[in-house]
Amino acid sequence: MSTEKPAWLQSTREFCRDAGIDVAGWGSDTLIVNAESPDRAKHVASQLRPLGFEPIENEDDAEAGLLLLSRDPAATRAKQKASGASADVSKRPTVERVGALFEAVLFIWFIWYGANTPKFWLYLGGGSLFLLDACRVVGWRLQFTREAIRVRRYFLWVTIPWAHVQEVNTRPTWGRGHQEAVWLKLASKPPLSLGAFNYRFARIIRDRLRNEITQR
């Protein structure tokens, strides 16, 4: 984030405050605002467009609920394209992995507390949901090799040859808030999901995979 405030910042902040838009950060010609869903992001973008801001998609920011806008879209997209190639898609964002550790602690607490009650099975079932979600996050990895994509889900690896991948897309998920799943359309098998992620991280994975396929 720039240390020298641009001339447009004060008036833009005042507009955002009046419009109920939460400003999360800024740069010399960029603005980052909170937008918890794709629909909210579109609405915020339409509000800020008259001020000269255009939304920038697929940025190297895996944090959920943030929207980047720029007063110089071409330059910002060029920077994003260069930095997107170096984004780490081998594991889930740090905030999710920290949350998974908290879920593991909750599982232990459920078991400890439930062991002293007559309805232990209720606490075991509730705690197991936290443990399952923690395994979903911590047990996920993604690797690219010369011959294939390797994805680990719930600590189990699956290998997909590049030659079998026809298309990469993202789809909204049901029951997981503002997340999207990354799907591979395969030549001789049913579509395969690589997992559900916050929608910005999902699109970074999608774009990285599309780039890898193009290079091959």
DOVO-364014 format. One record per residue: x, y, z of N, C-alpha, C in turn; residue number from 0; residue in three letters. Coordinates in Angstrom, 2 decimals, padded with zeros to 5 digits, always signed. Layout:
<recs>
REC   n_east  n_north     n_up  ca_east  ca_north    ca_up   c_east  c_north     c_up    i   aa
REC        X        Y        Z        X         Y        Z        X        Y        Z  NUM  ala
...
</recs>
This chain:
<recs>
REC   n_east  n_north     n_up  ca_east  ca_north    ca_up   c_east  c_north     c_up    i   aa
REC  +000.85  -001.19  +000.00  +000.00   +000.00  +000.00  +000.88  +001.23  +000.00    0  met
REC  +000.55  +002.23  -000.80  +001.36   +003.42  -000.93  +001.37  +004.21  +000.37    1  ser
REC  +002.50  +004.87  +000.68  +002.60   +005.68  +001.90  +002.13  +007.11  +001.65    2  thr
REC  +002.17  +007.59  +000.41  +001.71   +008.93  +000.06  +000.27  +008.84  -000.43    3  glu
REC  -000.62  +009.59  +000.22  -002.02   +009.50  -000.13  -002.30  +010.18  -001.46    4  lys
REC  -002.94  +009.48  -002.40  -003.29   +010.10  -003.68  -004.36  +011.16  -003.50    5  pro
REC  -004.45  +012.08  -004.46  -005.37   +013.21  -004.34  -006.83  +012.77  -004.28    6  ala
REC  -007.14  +011.64  -004.91  -008.53   +011.20  -004.99  -009.01  +010.46  -003.74    7  trp
REC  -008.09  +010.12  -002.84  -008.43   +009.21  -001.75  -009.48  +009.79  -000.79    8  leu
REC  -009.31  +011.03  -000.35  -010.22   +011.59  +000.64  -011.66  +011.63  +000.15    9  gln
REC  -011.86  +012.13  -001.08  -013.23   +012.21  -001.61  -013.81  +010.82  -001.84   10  ser
REC  -012.97  +009.88  -002.25  -013.44   +008.51  -002.46  -013.84  +007.86  -001.14   11  thr
REC  -013.05  +008.09  -000.10  -013.40   +007.56  +001.22  -014.74  +008.12  +001.70   12  arg
REC  -014.95  +009.41  +001.49  -016.21   +010.02  +001.92  -017.38  +009.42  +001.16   13  glu
REC  -017.19  +009.20  -000.15  -018.25   +008.58  -000.94  -018.55  +007.18  -000.43   14  phe
REC  -017.50  +006.40  -000.16  -017.68   +005.02  +000.31  -018.37  +004.99  +001.67   15  cys
REC  -018.00  +005.92  +002.53  -018.64   +005.97  +003.84  -020.13  +006.24  +003.72   16  arg
REC  -020.50  +007.19  +002.85  -021.92   +007.50  +002.65  -022.67  +006.36  +001.98   17  asp
REC  -021.96  +005.58  +001.14  -022.60   +004.48  +000.41  -022.56  +003.16  +001.17   18  ala
REC  -021.95  +003.16  +002.36  -021.87   +001.93  +003.14  -020.85  +000.94  +002.61   19  gly
REC  -019.81  +001.44  +001.94  -018.74   +000.60  +001.40  -017.54  +000.68  +002.32   20  ile
REC  -017.05  -000.47  +002.75  -015.93   -000.52  +003.69  -014.61  -000.58  +002.93   21  asp
REC  -013.79  +000.47  +003.04  -012.49   +000.52  +002.38  -011.47  -000.27  +003.19   22  val
REC  -010.82  -001.25  +002.55  -009.85   -002.10  +003.24  -008.41  -001.70  +002.94   23  ala
REC  -008.18  -000.96  +001.86  -006.81   -000.57  +001.51  -006.80  +000.26  +000.24   24  gly
REC  -005.64  +000.80  -000.09  -005.52   +001.63  -001.27  -004.08  +001.67  -001.75   25  trp
REC  -003.91  +002.06  -003.02  -002.59   +002.25  -003.61  -002.59  +003.55  -004.39   26  gly
REC  -001.57  +003.76  -005.19  -001.47   +005.01  -005.93  -002.63  +005.20  -006.91   27  ser
REC  -003.13  +004.10  -007.49  -004.27   +004.18  -008.39  -005.25  +003.03  -008.19   28  asp
REC  -005.18  +002.39  -007.03  -006.05   +001.25  -006.74  -006.77  +001.43  -005.41   29  thr
REC  -007.89  +000.74  -005.30  -008.70   +000.77  -004.08  -009.15  -000.66  -003.79   30  leu
REC  -009.05  -001.07  -002.52  -009.51   -002.39  -002.10  -010.67  -002.19  -001.13   31  ile
REC  -011.78  -002.82  -001.42  -012.96   -002.69  -000.57  -013.47  -004.08  -000.18   32  val
REC  -014.23  -004.13  +000.89  -014.84   -005.38  +001.31  -016.08  -005.65  +000.47   33  asn
REC  -016.16  -006.88  -000.05  -017.31   -007.30  -000.85  -017.46  -008.79  -000.63   34  ala
REC  -018.38  -009.19  +000.25  -018.41   -010.55  +000.75  -018.89  -011.59  -000.25   35  glu
REC  -019.41  -011.17  -001.38  -019.94   -012.12  -002.36  -019.78  -011.55  -003.76   36  ser
REC  -019.86  -012.39  -004.80  -019.80   -011.89  -006.18  -020.89  -010.86  -006.47   37  pro
REC  -022.10  -011.06  -005.95  -023.18   -010.11  -006.20  -022.89  -008.76  -005.55   38  asp
REC  -022.36  -008.82  -004.32  -021.99   -007.59  -003.63  -020.86  -006.88  -004.37   39  arg
REC  -019.91  -007.65  -004.88  -018.79   -007.07  -005.62  -019.28  -006.33  -006.86   40  ala
REC  -020.25  -006.91  -007.58  -020.79   -006.26  -008.78  -021.49  -004.96  -008.42   41  lys
REC  -022.23  -004.98  -007.30  -022.96   -003.78  -006.88  -021.98  -002.67  -006.49   42  his
REC  -020.94  -003.02  -005.72  -019.95   -002.02  -005.31  -019.22  -001.46  -006.52   43  val
REC  -018.88  -002.33  -007.48  -018.19   -001.88  -008.68  -019.03  -000.87  -009.46   44  ala
REC  -020.33  -001.11  -009.54  -021.21   -000.19  -010.27  -021.30  +001.16  -009.55   45  ser
REC  -021.19  +001.15  -008.22  -021.23   +002.40  -007.46  -019.95  +003.22  -007.65   46  gln
REC  -018.81  +002.54  -007.77  -017.52   +003.23  -007.86  -017.09  +003.54  -009.29   47  leu
REC  -017.76  +002.95  -010.27  -017.38   +003.18  -011.67  -017.49  +004.66  -012.07   48  arg
REC  -018.52  +005.40  -011.63  -018.57   +006.83  -011.98  -017.40  +007.63  -011.42   49  pro
REC  -016.72  +007.12  -010.42  -015.54   +007.80  -009.87  -014.27  +007.45  -010.63   50  leu
REC  -014.39  +006.62  -011.66  -013.23   +006.28  -012.47  -012.58  +004.95  -012.13   51  gly
REC  -013.23  +004.15  -011.27  -012.66   +002.86  -010.87  -013.28  +001.72  -011.67   52  phe
REC  -012.44  +000.79  -012.06  -012.89   -000.43  -012.73  -012.44  -001.64  -011.91   53  glu
REC  -013.31  -002.65  -011.77  -012.92   -003.85  -011.00  -011.85  -004.64  -011.73   54  pro
REC  -010.95  -005.22  -010.97  -009.88   -006.05  -011.52  -010.12  -007.48  -011.05   55  ile
REC  -010.34  -008.39  -011.98  -010.62   -009.79  -011.65  -009.34  -010.61  -011.57   56  glu
REC  -009.43  -011.74  -010.84  -008.37   -012.73  -010.80  -007.06  -012.19  -010.23   57  asn
REC  -007.13  -011.27  -009.30  -005.92   -010.72  -008.72  -005.27  -011.71  -007.77   58  glu
REC  -004.01  -011.46  -007.50  -003.24   -012.33  -006.59  -003.57  -011.97  -005.15   59  asp
REC  -004.82  -012.20  -004.78  -005.27   -011.95  -003.42  -006.30  -013.02  -003.10   60  asp
REC  -005.83  -014.07  -002.33  -006.70   -015.20  -002.06  -007.62  -014.96  -000.88   61  ala
REC  -007.55  -013.80  -000.28  -008.38   -013.51  +000.89  -009.82  -013.36  +000.46   62  glu
REC  -010.75  -014.01  +001.13  -012.16   -013.95  +000.76  -012.73  -012.57  +001.00   63  ala
REC  -013.67  -012.17  +000.15  -014.45   -010.97  +000.40  -013.77  -009.66  +000.11   64  gly
REC  -012.76  -009.62  -000.72  -012.10   -008.37  -001.08  -012.23  -008.12  -002.58   65  leu
REC  -012.43  -006.86  -002.93  -012.54   -006.46  -004.33  -011.51  -005.39  -004.63   66  leu
REC  -010.72  -005.60  -005.66  -009.72   -004.64  -006.10  -010.25  -003.85  -007.29   67  leu
REC  -010.15  -002.53  -007.20  -010.56   -001.65  -008.30  -009.39  -000.73  -008.65   68  leu
REC  -009.36  -000.29  -009.89  -008.23   +000.53  -010.34  -008.67  +001.69  -011.21   69  ser
REC  -007.93  +002.80  -011.11  -008.14   +003.95  -011.99  -007.32  +003.81  -013.27   70  arg
REC  -006.42  +002.83  -013.29  -005.61   +002.52  -014.48  -005.66  +001.01  -014.70   71  asp
REC  -006.79  +000.49  -015.19  -007.00   -000.97  -015.28  -005.93  -001.70  -016.07   72  pro
REC  -005.49  -001.13  -017.19  -004.51   -001.82  -018.04  -003.21  -002.07  -017.29   73  ala
REC  -002.71  -001.04  -016.60  -001.47   -001.20  -015.85  -001.62  -002.16  -014.69   74  ala
REC  -002.75  -002.07  -013.99  -002.98   -002.95  -012.85  -003.12  -004.40  -013.28   75  thr
REC  -003.82  -004.64  -014.40  -003.97   -006.02  -014.89  -002.63  -006.59  -015.31   76  arg
REC  -001.78  -005.75  -015.87  -000.45   -006.23  -016.26  +000.34  -006.66  -015.03   77  ala
REC  +000.25  -005.88  -013.95  +000.94   -006.24  -012.72  +000.36  -007.52  -012.12   78  lys
REC  -000.97  -007.63  -012.18  -001.63   -008.80  -011.63  -001.27  -010.06  -012.41   79  gln
REC  -001.18  -009.93  -013.72  -000.83   -011.08  -014.54  +000.57  -011.57  -014.22   80  lys
REC  +001.48  -010.62  -013.99  +002.85   -010.99  -013.66  +002.94  -011.63  -012.28   81  ala
REC  +002.20  -011.08  -011.31  +002.28   -011.61  -009.95  +001.44  -012.87  -009.77   82  ser
REC  +000.36  -013.02  -010.59  -000.49   -014.20  -010.46  +000.25  -015.49  -010.76   83  gly
REC  +001.25  -015.41  -011.64  +002.02   -016.60  -011.98  +002.82  -017.12  -010.81   84  ala
REC  +003.07  -016.26  -009.81  +003.87   -016.67  -008.65  +003.01  -016.97  -007.42   85  ser
REC  +001.69  -016.83  -007.53  +000.81   -017.11  -006.39  +000.91  -018.58  -005.99   86  ala
REC  +000.94  -018.84  -004.70  +001.07   -020.20  -004.19  -000.31  -020.87  -004.16   87  asp
REC  -000.54  -021.81  -005.09  -001.81   -022.54  -005.13  -001.62  -023.98  -004.65   88  val
REC  -000.46  -024.28  -004.09  -000.19   -025.65  -003.65  -000.95  -026.00  -002.37   89  ser
REC  -001.37  -024.98  -001.61  -002.12   -025.22  -000.38  -003.11  -024.10  -000.17   90  lys
REC  -004.06  -024.34  +000.69  -005.10   -023.36  +000.93  -004.54  -022.11  +001.61   91  arg
REC  -005.26  -020.97  +001.52  -004.79   -019.74  +002.16  -004.54  -019.92  +003.66   92  pro
REC  -003.62  -019.14  +004.18  -003.23   -019.25  +005.58  -004.41  -019.10  +006.53   93  thr
REC  -005.32  -018.18  +006.22  -006.45   -017.95  +007.12  -007.30  -019.20  +007.26   94  val
REC  -007.43  -019.99  +006.19  -008.21   -021.23  +006.27  -007.48  -022.28  +007.09   95  glu
REC  -006.16  -022.36  +006.92  -005.40   -023.36  +007.66  -005.35  -023.05  +009.15   96  arg
REC  -005.30  -021.77  +009.50  -005.37   -021.39  +010.92  -006.74  -021.74  +011.48   97  val
REC  -007.80  -021.48  +010.69  -009.14   -021.85  +011.12  -009.29  -023.34  +011.33   98  gly
REC  -008.61  -024.15  +010.51  -008.67   -025.60  +010.65  -008.04  -026.05  +011.97   99  ala
REC  -006.98  -025.40  +012.38  -006.36   -025.74  +013.67  -007.32  -025.43  +014.82  100  leu
REC  -008.05  -024.33  +014.70  -009.04   -023.99  +015.71  -010.14  -025.05  +015.76  101  phe
REC  -010.55  -025.55  +014.58  -011.57   -026.60  +014.53  -011.06  -027.88  +015.19  102  glu
REC  -009.79  -028.19  +015.01  -009.22   -029.37  +015.65  -009.25  -029.24  +017.17  103  ala
REC  -008.99  -028.03  +017.66  -009.06   -027.79  +019.10  -010.49  -027.96  +019.60  104  val
REC  -011.45  -027.49  +018.81  -012.85   -027.66  +019.19  -013.23  -029.14  +019.25  105  leu
REC  -012.71  -029.93  +018.32  -012.98   -031.37  +018.34  -012.47  -031.99  +019.64  106  phe
REC  -011.25  -031.64  +020.03  -010.68   -032.18  +021.27  -011.53  -031.75  +022.47  107  ile
REC  -011.97  -030.50  +022.48  -012.80   -030.02  +023.60  -014.11  -030.78  +023.66  108  trp
REC  -014.75  -031.01  +022.50  -016.01   -031.76  +022.46  -015.83  -033.15  +023.06  109  phe
REC  -014.73  -033.82  +022.68  -014.50   -035.17  +023.18  -014.24  -035.15  +024.68  110  ile
REC  -013.41  -034.21  +025.13  -013.09   -034.11  +026.56  -014.33  -033.81  +027.39  111  trp
REC  -015.13  -032.83  +026.97  -016.31   -032.44  +027.72  -017.38  -033.52  +027.63  112  tyr
REC  -017.55  -034.10  +026.44  -018.59   -035.11  +026.26  -018.32  -036.39  +027.03  113  gly
REC  -017.03  -036.68  +027.29  -016.69   -037.90  +028.03  -017.25  -037.89  +029.44  114  ala
REC  -017.58  -036.73  +029.95  -018.11   -036.60  +031.32  -019.62  -036.41  +031.35  115  asn
REC  -020.29  -036.67  +030.23  -021.74   -036.51  +030.17  -022.39  -037.82  +029.73  116  thr
REC  -023.67  -038.00  +030.03  -024.37   -039.23  +029.61  -024.56  -039.33  +028.10  117  pro
REC  -024.53  -038.19  +027.40  -024.78   -038.18  +025.96  -023.49  -037.94  +025.19  118  lys
REC  -022.54  -038.79  +025.46  -021.23   -038.63  +024.80  -021.35  -038.69  +023.29  119  phe
REC  -022.24  -039.53  +022.78  -022.36   -039.70  +021.34  -022.77  -038.41  +020.64  120  trp
REC  -023.54  -037.53  +021.32  -023.91   -036.26  +020.73  -022.69  -035.36  +020.56  121  leu
REC  -021.85  -035.33  +021.58  -020.63   -034.51  +021.51  -019.65  -035.10  +020.50  122  tyr
REC  -019.61  -036.42  +020.41  -018.73   -037.07  +019.44  -019.15  -036.71  +018.02  123  leu
REC  -020.47  -036.73  +017.77  -020.97   -036.38  +016.45  -020.71  -034.92  +016.10  124  gly
REC  -020.97  -034.03  +017.07  -020.73   -032.61  +016.82  -019.26  -032.31  +016.61  125  gly
REC  -018.40  -032.91  +017.44  -016.97   -032.69  +017.30  -016.42  -033.25  +016.01  126  gly
REC  -016.99  -034.35  +015.56  -016.52   -034.98  +014.32  -016.73  -034.08  +013.11  127  ser
REC  -017.77  -033.23  +013.15  -018.00   -032.30  +012.05  -016.85  -031.29  +011.95  128  leu
REC  -016.38  -030.82  +013.12  -015.23   -029.90  +013.12  -013.98  -030.60  +012.62  129  phe
REC  -013.79  -031.85  +013.05  -012.60   -032.59  +012.63  -012.63  -032.85  +011.12  130  leu
REC  -013.80  -033.18  +010.59  -013.93   -033.46  +009.17  -013.59  -032.22  +008.34  131  leu
REC  -014.07  -031.07  +008.79  -013.79   -029.85  +008.04  -012.31  -029.48  +008.15  132  asp
REC  -011.70  -029.73  +009.31  -010.26   -029.47  +009.47  -009.46  -030.35  +008.52  133  ala
REC  -009.86  -031.61  +008.38  -009.17   -032.51  +007.45  -009.37  -032.07  +006.00  134  cys
REC  -010.53  -031.51  +005.69  -010.78   -031.00  +004.34  -009.79  -029.90  +003.98  135  arg
REC  -009.47  -029.05  +004.95  -008.57   -027.93  +004.69  -007.11  -028.35  +004.75  136  val
REC  -006.72  -028.98  +005.87  -005.32   -029.35  +006.05  -004.91  -030.47  +005.10  137  val
REC  -005.86  -031.33  +004.76  -005.55   -032.47  +003.90  -005.55  -032.17  +002.42  138  gly
REC  -005.68  -030.87  +002.05  -005.72   -030.50  +000.63  -004.37  -030.00  +000.16  139  trp
REC  -003.94  -030.48  -001.00  -002.73   -030.01  -001.66  -002.92  -030.07  -003.17  140  arg
REC  -002.15  -029.28  -003.90  -002.20   -029.28  -005.36  -000.78  -029.23  -005.89  141  leu
REC  -000.47  -030.11  -006.83  +000.86   -030.16  -007.43  +000.74  -030.26  -008.95  142  gln
REC  +001.67  -029.62  -009.64  +001.77   -029.73  -011.09  +003.08  -030.44  -011.43  143  phe
REC  +002.99  -031.48  -012.23  +004.18   -032.14  -012.75  +004.18  -031.99  -014.27  144  thr
REC  +005.20  -032.47  -014.92  +005.28   -032.36  -016.37  +004.14  -033.12  -017.04  145  arg
REC  +003.74  -034.25  -016.42  +002.75   -035.12  -017.06  +001.34  -034.95  -016.53  146  glu
REC  +001.18  -034.42  -015.30  -000.15   -034.49  -014.69  -000.36  -033.43  -013.61  147  ala
REC  -001.65  -033.31  -013.24  -002.07   -032.55  -012.06  -002.23  -033.56  -010.93  148  ile
REC  -001.72  -033.25  -009.77  -001.91   -034.10  -008.59  -002.64  -033.31  -007.52  149  arg
REC  -003.80  -033.81  -007.10  -004.57   -033.13  -006.07  -004.78  -034.08  -004.90  150  val
REC  -004.60  -033.55  -003.68  -004.81   -034.34  -002.47  -006.02  -033.78  -001.74  151  arg
REC  -007.03  -034.65  -001.56  -008.24   -034.27  -000.83  -008.44  -035.23  +000.32  152  arg
REC  -008.62  -034.67  +001.52  -008.73   -035.49  +002.72  -007.55  -036.47  +002.82  153  tyr
REC  -006.35  -035.98  +002.47  -005.08   -036.70  +002.57  -004.95  -037.83  +001.54  154  phe
REC  -005.85  -037.92  +000.57  -005.78   -038.95  -000.47  -005.44  -038.30  -001.81  155  leu
REC  -004.40  -038.80  -002.47  -003.93   -038.22  -003.73  -004.66  -038.81  -004.94  156  trp
REC  -004.93  -037.94  -005.92  -005.47   -038.35  -007.22  -004.60  -037.69  -008.29  157  val
REC  -004.25  -038.45  -009.33  -003.42   -037.94  -010.41  -004.23  -037.86  -011.69  158  thr
REC  -004.21  -036.68  -012.35  -004.96   -036.47  -013.58  -003.98  -036.05  -014.68  159  ile
REC  -003.76  -036.87  -015.67  -002.86   -036.48  -016.77  -003.34  -035.21  -017.47  160  pro
REC  -002.42  -034.34  -017.85  -002.80   -033.12  -018.55  -003.57  -033.42  -019.83  161  trp
REC  -003.20  -034.50  -020.50  -003.85   -034.84  -021.77  -005.34  -035.15  -021.60  162  ala
REC  -005.76  -035.48  -020.37  -007.16   -035.82  -020.13  -008.01  -034.61  -019.80  163  his
REC  -007.39  -033.46  -019.52  -008.13   -032.27  -019.10  -008.57  -031.48  -020.32  164  val
REC  -009.88  -031.31  -020.48  -010.42   -030.57  -021.61  -010.78  -029.13  -021.25  165  gln
REC  -011.17  -028.91  -020.00  -011.64   -027.58  -019.63  -011.55  -027.42  -018.12  166  glu
REC  -011.36  -026.17  -017.67  -011.32   -025.84  -016.24  -012.32  -024.72  -015.98  167  val
REC  -013.21  -024.92  -015.02  -014.22   -023.91  -014.70  -014.43  -023.83  -013.19  168  asn
REC  -015.08  -022.76  -012.76  -015.52   -022.63  -011.37  -017.03  -022.59  -011.33  169  thr
REC  -017.59  -023.15  -010.26  -019.04   -023.14  -010.08  -019.36  -022.77  -008.64  170  arg
REC  -020.47  -022.05  -008.43  -020.89   -021.76  -007.06  -021.19  -023.05  -006.31  171  pro
REC  -020.96  -023.05  -005.02  -021.23   -024.22  -004.19  -022.46  -023.98  -003.34  172  thr
REC  -023.08  -025.05  -002.92  -024.27   -024.96  -002.09  -023.89  -025.22  -000.64  173  trp
REC  -024.32  -024.32  +000.25  -024.13   -024.54  +001.68  -022.78  -024.15  +002.23  174  gly
REC  -021.92  -023.49  +001.43  -020.60   -023.07  +001.92  -020.38  -021.57  +001.76  175  arg
REC  -021.44  -020.80  +001.91  -021.28   -019.36  +001.83  -020.87  -018.92  +000.43  176  gly
REC  -019.95  -017.97  +000.38  -019.53   -017.39  -000.90  -018.29  -018.12  -001.42  177  his
REC  -018.44  -019.41  -001.65  -017.34   -020.21  -002.15  -017.66  -020.73  -003.55  178  gln
REC  -016.61  -021.11  -004.25  -016.76   -021.71  -005.57  -015.90  -022.97  -005.64  179  glu
REC  -016.37  -023.94  -006.40  -015.61   -025.17  -006.61  -014.91  -025.09  -007.96  180  ala
REC  -013.71  -025.66  -008.02  -012.95   -025.73  -009.27  -013.18  -027.11  -009.87  181  val
REC  -013.69  -027.15  -011.09  -014.03   -028.41  -011.75  -013.18  -028.61  -013.00  182  trp
REC  -012.76  -029.85  -013.20  -012.06   -030.24  -014.41  -013.00  -031.06  -015.29  183  leu
REC  -013.14  -030.66  -016.55  -013.86   -031.48  -017.52  -012.84  -032.40  -018.17  184  lys
REC  -013.06  -033.72  -018.01  -012.09   -034.71  -018.46  -012.55  -035.40  -019.74  185  leu
REC  -011.60  -035.91  -020.49  -011.90   -036.51  -021.79  -012.70  -037.80  -021.68  186  ala
REC  -012.33  -038.67  -020.77  -012.95   -040.00  -020.73  -013.55  -040.36  -019.38  187  ser
REC  -013.69  -039.36  -018.49  -014.24   -039.62  -017.17  -015.22  -038.50  -016.80  188  lys
REC  -016.04  -038.72  -015.77  -016.94   -037.65  -015.31  -016.13  -036.46  -014.81  189  pro
REC  -016.74  -035.26  -014.78  -016.04   -034.08  -014.27  -015.51  -034.33  -012.85  190  pro
REC  -014.39  -033.72  -012.53  -013.74   -033.91  -011.24  -013.60  -032.58  -010.53  191  leu
REC  -014.05  -032.52  -009.27  -013.90   -031.31  -008.46  -012.56  -031.35  -007.73  192  ser
REC  -011.83  -030.23  -007.78  -010.59   -030.12  -007.02  -010.83  -029.60  -005.62  193  leu
REC  -012.07  -029.21  -005.32  -012.40   -028.72  -003.99  -013.12  -027.39  -004.07  194  gly
REC  -013.65  -026.94  -002.92  -014.35   -025.67  -002.81  -013.48  -024.68  -002.03  195  ala
REC  -013.43  -023.43  -002.51  -012.56   -022.42  -001.93  -013.29  -021.07  -001.92  196  phe
REC  -012.75  -020.09  -001.20  -013.30   -018.75  -001.36  -013.16  -018.36  -002.82  197  asn
REC  -014.11  -017.60  -003.30  -014.25   -017.47  -004.75  -013.04  -016.84  -005.42  198  tyr
REC  -012.30  -015.99  -004.73  -011.13   -015.38  -005.36  -009.98  -016.39  -005.49  199  arg
REC  -009.77  -017.21  -004.46  -008.73   -018.22  -004.53  -009.09  -019.27  -005.58  200  phe
REC  -010.39  -019.60  -005.68  -010.83   -020.57  -006.69  -010.50  -020.06  -008.09  201  ala
REC  -010.67  -018.78  -008.33  -010.41   -018.24  -009.66  -008.91  -018.13  -009.95  202  arg
REC  -008.11  -017.95  -008.91  -006.66   -017.97  -009.10  -006.23  -019.37  -009.54  203  ile
REC  -006.77  -020.41  -008.88  -006.46   -021.79  -009.28  -006.93  -022.04  -010.71  204  ile
REC  -008.15  -021.63  -011.01  -008.70   -021.82  -012.36  -007.80  -021.19  -013.42  205  arg
REC  -007.39  -019.95  -013.20  -006.57   -019.25  -014.19  -005.17  -019.86  -014.29  206  asp
REC  -004.63  -020.32  -013.15  -003.32   -020.95  -013.19  -003.38  -022.24  -014.00  207  arg
REC  -004.42  -023.03  -013.79  -004.58   -024.27  -014.54  -004.77  -024.01  -016.02  208  leu
REC  -005.57  -023.02  -016.36  -005.76   -022.70  -017.77  -004.46  -022.27  -018.41  209  arg
REC  -003.66  -021.52  -017.68  -002.36   -021.10  -018.20  -001.43  -022.28  -018.41  210  asn
REC  -001.44  -023.21  -017.43  -000.60   -024.40  -017.55  -001.02  -025.24  -018.76  211  glu
REC  -002.32  -025.37  -018.97  -002.82   -026.15  -020.12  -002.41  -025.49  -021.43  212  ile
REC  -002.51  -024.16  -021.49  -002.12   -023.43  -022.70  -000.65  -023.63  -023.01  213  thr
REC  +000.19  -023.59  -021.98  +001.62   -023.77  -022.19  +001.97  -025.15  -022.70  214  gln
REC  +001.11  -026.13  -022.38  +001.36   -027.49  -022.82  +000.73  -027.77  -024.19  215  arg
</recs>
